[in-house]
Amino acid sequence: MRMIDAGIFIPVGNRGWVVSSNAPEEEDASYPRVLTVVKKAEALGFDFALSPAIWRGYQGSSEYWMRSLESLTLSAALLQATSRIMVYGTVHMTVYPPATIAKMIGTLDQIGPGRVGLNLVTGANYLDLSHLGLWRDGLDHDERYDLADEWITVAKRLWSEGVVSHKGRHFALDEAVMGPKPSRLPPLANAGASGRGMKFAVDNCDIAFIATGEGQEYIAAAKSARTTAGAAGKSDLKIYGLFTLIPGDTDDDARARLAHFDAGVDQEAQAHIAQGYAMNPNAKDVSTISKGRGGHGTGSSVARWTMIGSYESLAGRIAKVVDEGDLDGIILVVPDYVTDLEAIAGRTLSRLVEYGITCRVGQA
Ligand SMILES: Cc1cc2nc3c(=O)[nH]c(=O)nc-3n(C[C@H](O)[C@H](O)[C@H](O)COP(=O)(O)O)c2cc1C
């Protein structure tokens, strides 16, 4: 029996991951809604909730992501409001100096001891960051990960050492001191789709997230992440798949839901998201997975790896990807994070056991 971890990708931007005027109204990116979602996830038995770092909304009639909550301040409130679930915040290491985030983690660990984690990203969408003056000029794709290596080295030292001096290419610390220390090093995740991104995860993190789905290319990517980690002597790196689901009572209902979302697809927003990746000065390094995120050019309002089907049929299909991709965990995207998550817990994840997989969700 394979035991996996299960978490949710918190919808901190309005409309979540459905780029459509017909996306569920409920995902309005308000704090009361996000709080309800995360408390629900905890009650259902999910192991973790991860909020992304989003810095802009996009042009178009759906006003996609025009409102989004900041990840780390949100994490503070969520840790206070919960008691068991792990709460991961996301930071762009190109935006903040490591000392700033190290200090915040020390504080967050006081609020939810041992329950704060970090998703570390370098940023790939130019428009997401540039309008606020947050795009880091002068560093190419791999150099941003070089900065990331130095960033996390400094942060780890601040979390564990008494006095830290460091002189590197990007950061300098002079007999730096910091307290309180977190009760443990925060679990660290990264979602790099490139070879360099994966190397960062292998060298520095506990978890590598990869977008996944039923296509052979996703299974291959998951397996290759495992092989890369093993070859680098990091066989305990956990590989978690990001699953985007559109569930329904029947397969036809799920397809009808997608058709409804697609009828309101906001192609202007999708084009704007795609433009953001294309404007990255190192656009050639932007992964096809990133480019496929907004559904641009497909006529659909969801990412191209989305799995559509009845709650029951998704169980076997998720299990197959977990099994063939040799995944340690899953992180879920759904259209409606209250009604869908409840049904996914009771009708989908509870059935994984029939396929030789267990998780803590849906066991009650
Ligand atoms: C689960 C998951 C979460 C992610 N969260 C963010 C995020 O919050 N902010 C962001 O700018 N990019 C995010 N990304 C994108 C990745 O950090 C990364 O930039 C992308 O996969 C491209 O890989 P590369 O940097 O190795 O080229 C996420 C990706 C995944 C799969």
PDBQT file of the ligand as one rigid body, heavy atoms in Angstrom, charges set to zero:
ROOT
HETATM    1  C1  LIG A 401       2.589  23.715  -7.481  1.00  0.00    +0.000 C 
HETATM    2  C2  LIG A 401       3.263  24.886  -8.154  1.00  0.00    +0.000 A 
HETATM    3  C3  LIG A 401       3.284  26.114  -7.490  1.00  0.00    +0.000 A 
HETATM    4  C4  LIG A 401       3.874  27.232  -8.078  1.00  0.00    +0.000 A 
HETATM    5  N1  LIG A 401       3.800  28.424  -7.429  1.00  0.00    +0.000 NA
HETATM    6  C5  LIG A 401       4.285  29.536  -8.025  1.00  0.00    +0.000 A 
HETATM    7  C6  LIG A 401       4.092  30.813  -7.432  1.00  0.00    +0.000 A 
HETATM    8  O1  LIG A 401       3.446  30.940  -6.397  1.00  0.00    +0.000 OA
HETATM    9  N2  LIG A 401       4.602  31.901  -8.048  1.00  0.00    +0.000 N 
HETATM   10  C7  LIG A 401       5.309  31.809  -9.225  1.00  0.00    +0.000 A 
HETATM   11  O2  LIG A 401       5.766  32.835  -9.728  1.00  0.00    +0.000 OA
HETATM   12  N3  LIG A 401       5.520  30.602  -9.813  1.00  0.00    +0.000 NA
HETATM   13  C8  LIG A 401       4.998  29.484  -9.253  1.00  0.00    +0.000 A 
HETATM   14  N4  LIG A 401       5.154  28.257  -9.868  1.00  0.00    +0.000 N 
HETATM   15  C9  LIG A 401       6.018  28.175 -11.077  1.00  0.00    +0.000 C 
HETATM   16  C10 LIG A 401       7.395  27.580 -10.745  1.00  0.00    +0.000 C 
HETATM   17  O3  LIG A 401       7.980  28.221  -9.636  1.00  0.00    +0.000 OA
HETATM   18  C11 LIG A 401       8.396  27.658 -11.908  1.00  0.00    +0.000 C 
HETATM   19  O4  LIG A 401       8.726  29.004 -12.207  1.00  0.00    +0.000 OA
HETATM   20  C12 LIG A 401       7.892  27.027 -13.167  1.00  0.00    +0.000 C 
HETATM   21  O5  LIG A 401       7.479  25.703 -12.918  1.00  0.00    +0.000 OA
HETATM   22  C13 LIG A 401       8.972  27.046 -14.262  1.00  0.00    +0.000 C 
HETATM   23  O6  LIG A 401      10.074  26.254 -13.881  1.00  0.00    +0.000 OA
HETATM   24  P1  LIG A 401      11.576  26.796 -13.925  1.00  0.00    +0.000 P 
HETATM   25  O7  LIG A 401      11.678  27.965 -12.979  1.00  0.00    +0.000 OA
HETATM   26  O8  LIG A 401      12.439  25.638 -13.506  1.00  0.00    +0.000 OA
HETATM   27  O9  LIG A 401      11.855  27.209 -15.337  1.00  0.00    +0.000 OA
HETATM   28  C14 LIG A 401       4.527  27.125  -9.343  1.00  0.00    +0.000 A 
HETATM   29  C15 LIG A 401       4.498  25.898 -10.015  1.00  0.00    +0.000 A 
HETATM   30  C16 LIG A 401       3.850  24.781  -9.452  1.00  0.00    +0.000 A 
HETATM   31  C17 LIG A 401       3.817  23.490 -10.230  1.00  0.00    +0.000 C 
ENDROOT
TORSDOF 0
